[in-house]
Amino acid sequence: MATGLIEQGGSRRGALMLQLDIRHPDWKRFVDIKKQPGRVENANISFRITDDFMQAVKEDREWEFWFPDTSTPGYDEIWRGDFDDWEARGLPKVVYDRRPAREVWREIIEAAWESAEPGVVFSTRHEKDSNSWYFNRLICTNPCAEQPLPAWGVCTLGHVNLARMVNAEGTDVDWEKLGRSVRTLVRFLDDVVDATPYFMEENRQNQLRERRVGAGTMGLGELLIRLGLRYGSPEAVEFTERLYRFIALEAYRESIDLAKEKGPFPAFDAESFLQSGFMRRMPEEIRDAVRQHGIRNVTLLTQAPTGTVGTMVDTSTGIEPFYALKFTRRSRLGEDVQYVRVAQEWMEAHPGEELPGYFVGAMDLTPEEHVRMQAAVQRWTDSSISKTANAPADYTAEQVSDLYMLAYDLGCKGVTVYRDRSRQEQVLATQEAPARAQGRAGETREEAAPGRPAAEPRLRPEARPEVLTGRTTRIRTPLGNLYVTVNELNGRPFEVFTQIGKAGSDVTALTEALARLISLALRSGVDPDAVAEQLIGIGGSQSVGFGPHRIRSVPDALGRLLAGTWPDGHAPGEEGEADDAPAATLEPAATDGPAAAPAPRRPRSPKDIDLCPVCGAIAVHQDGCVKCLECGFSSC
């Protein structure tokens, strides 16, 4: 919720990554939490998957879900959420559940198939490959998962535009130009580490200790097209590995040169650094130079999504292919059919001809081709990669499972599979929708009419039966006694009716509107807890009750009723209060003159209270008129 309040440029929301260790007893709740639209928005979620778990899946072994024994002496000081550290210390743990690993894996896959989440992060591989393994454990990633980070970790990212690296003849990469660009980027990012105004002292201390940067790329998809290579083909995979090996070596050479000039990062230890999985893959030339001169930055390479930046400079984003050569882009301004620039240029130069076969978009590739390209880049990236394996709408859950296994076996550090139209909102969509849209795994919904795109899935309210049962609760609110009837269907809240104040008043109208919208959400299958979360805590100018019985507003009362948070069977604001108890005592406004004893004013009955149509404050019925004691409005 806090992340949802953060906004950039008037529209772009903040981002958050939430990750759970696969050993955690709450794994099932984590799997299911985003199956319901509207839950845990403004956040991506991923499981931290260990090598032990993947081996248990392959061997069809049982898996334990455990948590540290909280009665262990020193628990509060020792436990920091690190399951590996707790086990390494040999400390006691409590096993809460045991399940076949394949059953757990299947649950994760089904959720990813249904809603593209949770993602999977191979946490053991993160740690084995990490150059900071010996002094700073990686505990999570940034929101798009390309940057594994330690506690208080920071990464400074920048990108080389590969689309600008084609030689003059258009036959190969301008390797000299690319090398200069990579070296310039590394030097620039290292300077940014010092120039950054860190808001948190812990961030500053950590970053100056390790000087973590992430030199990445964008425009790979366009580069391959300009070189006549089909993204995902064996030739493209081979070329991509050679390309990113070159980038990695140039980046490390520049960081070694920086260490000669300015010294290595403070936590550098040559022998420990060279034991990381990534450094073991480096050629001896680089390893010897690191041993002799040190290195300026603990990590150097990150492949970020570059969605905004790539779009701004009109090229393919990150290491992705173009989503489509012709596509519909949805934004706040509506829909717009576009061609990517490189395709438009080719069509203008070859009028009437069809695009060659190496012009492909994300949906023209198999998911396996996506993963093989990711793996080729990952071999030469010391951090990680933001990459989506796009799959067609009829891709099955079993195929998703096989794809995750392929990513693991090829050395990827994580994988995200997005099945087309598996979410209600989709920023990019091809003009030609797939003929079938998936329902549950293995099922299909009605095909679209020939020549027409399949309709976007929409929530539809369930039809109301003739007879429902429920209960009516009286809740005391700042605007008077609120009577709420909640009817149930099959044991779950299905609809809400409310009554407050006089018929025809603004309070009655607004409360009825709120009840209708709540009912619409409930009848559409939205979790009542999700509705309650949006209402609880909304406050007005006054409240009634104290402690657990305090009610801040009518929406707050409705939210708490749905959540069932009142104790001892009493409705909020109800305990020990008579029907005719005053809802509020209105005090006189302060004046600029000498203090004087306020004239006595009788408490208003709930029936006398309404909302001011000018300022929205509480208004009262007095002398036949509706009057606002805040702004002075009078209906007479």
Summary of the structure (lengths in Angstrom):
residues: 636
radius of gyration: 30.1
end to end distance: 42.9
largest distance: 92.8
contacts: 1947
relative contact order: 0.07
helix: 36%
strand: 20%
